[in-house]
Amino acid sequence: MPAAPTRLHDFSPTDRNRGPAIPSALTNNPKAGQWTSERMSHNMVADYKRFLMTDGEGIRCSLYVSGCPFHCVECYNASIWDFRAGIPYTQELEDRIVADIGQSFVQGITFLGGEPLLNTGVLLPLARRLRREFGHDKDIWCWTGYTWEELMRQGESEDKLELLHDIDILVDGRYIKTMHDSLLQFRGSSNQRIIDVPRSFEQGKPVIWAKQHDQERFIPEIYGKDRAGGEGDAS
């Protein structure tokens, strides 16, 4: 008889302030303030990538911080769940990031991980420097395992909200493999949302990014059918 699947510990057993897609037996679910950057982060980064078009709108630079306790099943970046993974964040790296972001063709920066909101010791100073040097001419995107509703809970650590106030677009929520959808824009499972952060603070509720658009069909499938149709016409 096969063993029962392992259920990760649910730290918040009630549905209060959870958000639309949790609880889930497939991820860890923390209570407000249980996880903090101060206690968990080692200011490590797993990777820095320049001039991408996959981690948000436009051409971007992406900083991958280390450490994530959500442990979503089939997480794409499970190799950097460890907060000690990667290399230390340095002033040299920060200066390089700022120089790259200053290029005229770069729209902004994306914070990923790992869990960015548990690495505020790295990301808060960087975000503030970017705002000082570029204002809102460059935008900041962030992926997080937290939902908007969780971040708004009473008792959540203040540094998360401080960083959130410097973010323009937040992709929120755990990846849940049973809700996986390859047609989604910039996200892996249908519970996740692309949130316009300034508008959400103004309205006191999560506001979906106005440019969000998901595919109706898988693109290679569309191209394959179009090509097949063209070849048939040529014959």
C-alpha positions as CSV (number, residue, x, y, z in Angstrom):
1,M,0.0,0.0,0.0
2,P,1.5,3.4,-1.0
3,A,2.4,5.8,1.7
4,A,0.1,8.8,2.3
5,P,1.3,12.0,0.7
6,T,3.2,14.3,3.1
7,R,1.2,17.3,4.2
8,L,3.2,20.4,5.0
9,H,2.4,22.1,8.2
10,D,-0.4,24.6,8.1
11,F,0.5,27.4,10.6
12,S,-2.8,29.3,10.1
13,P,-5.6,26.8,10.5
14,T,-8.5,29.2,10.0
15,D,-9.6,30.9,6.8
16,R,-9.5,34.4,8.2
17,N,-7.5,36.8,6.0
18,R,-6.1,34.1,3.9
19,G,-6.8,35.3,0.4
20,P,-8.5,33.6,-2.5
21,A,-6.3,30.5,-3.1
22,I,-5.2,29.2,0.3
23,P,-5.1,27.2,2.5
24,S,-3.4,24.5,0.5
25,A,-2.0,21.2,1.5
26,L,0.7,21.7,-1.1
27,T,2.4,24.7,0.5
28,N,3.3,26.1,3.9
29,N,0.8,28.7,5.3
30,P,2.4,31.0,7.9
31,K,0.5,33.1,10.4
32,A,1.0,36.9,10.4
33,G,4.6,37.9,11.3
34,Q,5.8,34.3,11.8
35,W,8.4,34.6,9.1
36,T,10.6,37.7,9.0
37,S,13.7,38.8,7.0
38,E,15.4,39.7,10.3
39,R,15.3,36.2,11.6
40,M,15.7,34.2,8.4
41,S,17.6,36.1,5.7
42,H,21.4,35.9,5.3
43,N,21.4,38.6,2.6
44,M,22.3,36.1,-0.1
45,V,21.4,36.2,-3.8
46,A,21.1,33.2,-6.1
47,D,21.4,35.1,-9.4
48,Y,21.3,38.4,-11.2
49,K,20.2,38.5,-14.9
50,R,20.3,41.4,-17.2
51,F,18.1,42.5,-20.0
52,L,15.3,39.9,-20.0
53,M,11.8,40.0,-21.4
54,T,10.3,37.1,-19.3
55,D,10.1,38.5,-15.8
56,G,7.5,41.3,-16.3
57,E,6.7,43.9,-18.9
58,G,9.4,45.2,-21.2
59,I,13.2,44.7,-21.0
60,R,14.2,44.2,-17.4
61,C,16.9,43.2,-15.0
62,S,16.0,40.4,-12.5
63,L,17.5,39.8,-9.0
64,Y,16.9,36.4,-7.5
65,V,17.2,36.4,-3.7
66,S,17.9,33.2,-1.7
67,G,15.6,31.5,0.7
68,C,11.9,30.6,0.7
69,P,10.0,28.6,3.4
70,F,6.8,28.3,1.4
71,H,8.1,25.1,-0.3
72,C,5.5,24.9,-3.0
73,V,5.4,21.5,-4.6
74,E,7.1,21.4,-8.0
75,C,8.5,24.9,-7.4
76,Y,10.6,26.0,-10.3
77,N,13.3,27.4,-8.0
78,A,13.4,24.8,-5.3
79,S,17.2,24.8,-5.4
80,I,17.3,28.2,-3.7
81,W,14.9,27.5,-0.8
82,D,17.9,27.6,1.4
83,F,18.6,31.1,2.8
84,R,22.3,30.3,2.7
85,A,22.3,29.4,-1.1
86,G,24.1,31.6,-3.6
87,I,26.5,34.4,-2.9
88,P,26.5,37.5,-0.6
89,Y,24.8,40.6,-1.8
90,T,27.5,43.3,-2.2
91,Q,27.9,47.0,-2.9
92,E,29.6,46.1,-6.1
93,L,26.6,44.1,-7.3
94,E,24.2,46.9,-6.3
95,D,26.2,49.4,-8.3
96,R,26.2,47.1,-11.3
97,I,22.4,46.7,-11.0
98,V,21.8,50.5,-10.8
99,A,24.0,51.1,-13.8
100,D,22.1,48.4,-15.8
101,I,18.8,49.8,-14.8
102,G,19.9,53.3,-15.9
103,Q,20.2,52.1,-19.6
104,S,17.5,53.9,-21.6
105,F,16.0,50.6,-23.0
106,V,15.5,49.0,-19.6
107,Q,12.0,49.4,-18.2
108,G,12.8,48.3,-14.6
109,I,13.8,45.6,-12.2
110,T,12.1,42.5,-11.0
111,F,12.6,40.9,-7.5
112,L,12.2,37.1,-7.5
113,G,13.5,34.2,-5.5
114,G,13.4,32.6,-3.2
115,E,11.0,34.9,-1.3
116,P,11.7,38.7,-1.8
117,L,9.6,39.8,1.1
118,L,11.8,37.7,3.4
119,N,14.9,39.4,2.1
120,T,14.1,43.0,2.8
121,G,17.6,43.7,4.2
122,V,18.8,43.4,0.6
123,L,15.8,44.7,-1.3
124,L,14.7,47.7,0.7
125,P,17.9,49.7,0.4
126,L,18.1,48.8,-3.3
127,A,14.5,49.8,-4.0
128,R,15.0,53.1,-2.2
129,R,18.2,53.8,-4.1
130,L,16.4,53.2,-7.4
131,R,13.6,55.5,-6.4
132,R,16.2,58.2,-5.4
133,E,18.0,57.9,-8.7
134,F,15.2,57.2,-11.1
135,G,12.0,58.2,-9.4
136,H,9.2,56.3,-11.1
137,D,10.8,56.4,-14.6
138,K,11.8,52.8,-13.8
139,D,9.3,50.3,-12.4
140,I,9.7,47.6,-9.8
141,W,8.0,44.2,-10.1
142,C,8.0,41.6,-7.4
143,W,7.0,37.9,-7.1
144,T,5.9,36.7,-3.7
145,G,4.4,33.6,-2.2
146,Y,2.4,35.8,0.2
147,T,-1.1,36.9,-0.9
148,W,-2.1,40.6,-0.8
149,E,-4.5,39.7,2.0
150,E,-1.8,38.1,4.1
151,L,0.4,41.1,3.7
152,M,-2.4,43.4,5.0
153,R,-3.0,41.3,8.1
154,Q,-2.6,42.9,11.5
155,G,0.7,41.6,13.0
156,E,2.6,41.2,9.7
157,S,6.2,42.6,9.9
158,E,6.5,46.3,8.9
159,D,9.5,45.8,6.6
160,K,7.3,43.8,4.2
161,L,4.9,46.7,3.9
162,E,7.8,49.2,3.5
163,L,9.1,47.3,0.6
164,L,5.6,46.9,-0.9
165,H,5.2,50.6,-1.0
166,D,8.2,50.9,-3.3
167,I,6.8,48.1,-5.7
168,D,4.7,48.9,-8.7
169,I,3.5,45.4,-9.7
170,L,3.2,42.4,-7.3
171,V,2.6,38.9,-8.5
172,D,1.1,37.3,-5.4
173,G,0.3,33.8,-4.0
174,R,1.9,30.4,-3.8
175,Y,2.4,28.2,-6.9
176,I,-0.2,25.4,-6.5
177,K,0.5,22.6,-9.0
178,T,-3.1,21.5,-9.2
179,M,-4.0,25.0,-10.5
180,H,-1.2,25.1,-13.0
181,D,-2.1,26.8,-16.3
182,S,0.5,27.3,-19.0
183,L,-1.7,30.0,-20.7
184,L,-1.4,32.5,-17.8
185,Q,0.7,35.7,-18.3
186,F,3.7,35.9,-15.9
187,R,2.4,33.3,-13.5
188,G,2.2,29.6,-13.1
189,S,-1.1,28.8,-11.3
190,S,-4.5,30.4,-11.6
191,N,-4.7,31.5,-8.0
192,Q,-1.9,33.9,-8.5
193,R,-2.6,37.5,-9.5
194,I,-0.8,40.4,-11.1
195,I,-1.6,43.3,-8.8
196,D,-1.2,47.1,-9.4
197,V,0.2,48.0,-6.0
198,P,-0.3,51.8,-5.9
199,R,-3.9,51.5,-7.0
200,S,-4.5,48.7,-4.5
201,F,-3.2,50.9,-1.6
202,E,-5.5,53.7,-2.9
203,Q,-8.6,51.6,-3.0
204,G,-7.9,49.4,0.0
205,K,-8.2,46.2,-1.9
206,P,-6.2,44.2,-4.5
207,V,-6.6,45.8,-8.0
208,I,-5.6,43.7,-11.0
209,W,-3.0,45.2,-13.3
210,A,-4.9,46.8,-16.2
211,K,-2.6,45.2,-18.9
212,Q,-3.1,41.6,-17.7
213,H,-4.0,39.3,-20.6
214,D,-3.9,35.6,-20.6
215,Q,-3.7,33.4,-23.7
216,E,-6.7,31.5,-24.9
217,R,-4.6,28.8,-26.6
218,F,-1.0,27.6,-26.3
219,I,1.0,29.6,-28.8
220,P,3.0,26.8,-30.4
221,E,-0.3,25.0,-31.0
222,I,-1.6,28.1,-32.8
223,Y,1.5,28.4,-35.0
224,G,1.4,24.6,-35.7
225,K,-2.2,24.8,-37.0
226,D,-1.4,28.0,-39.0
227,R,1.6,26.3,-40.6
228,A,-0.3,23.2,-41.4
229,G,-3.0,25.2,-43.0
230,G,-0.5,27.1,-45.1
231,E,1.2,24.0,-46.3
232,G,-2.2,22.6,-47.2
233,D,-3.0,25.6,-49.3
234,A,0.3,25.5,-51.1
235,S,-0.3,22.0,-52.2
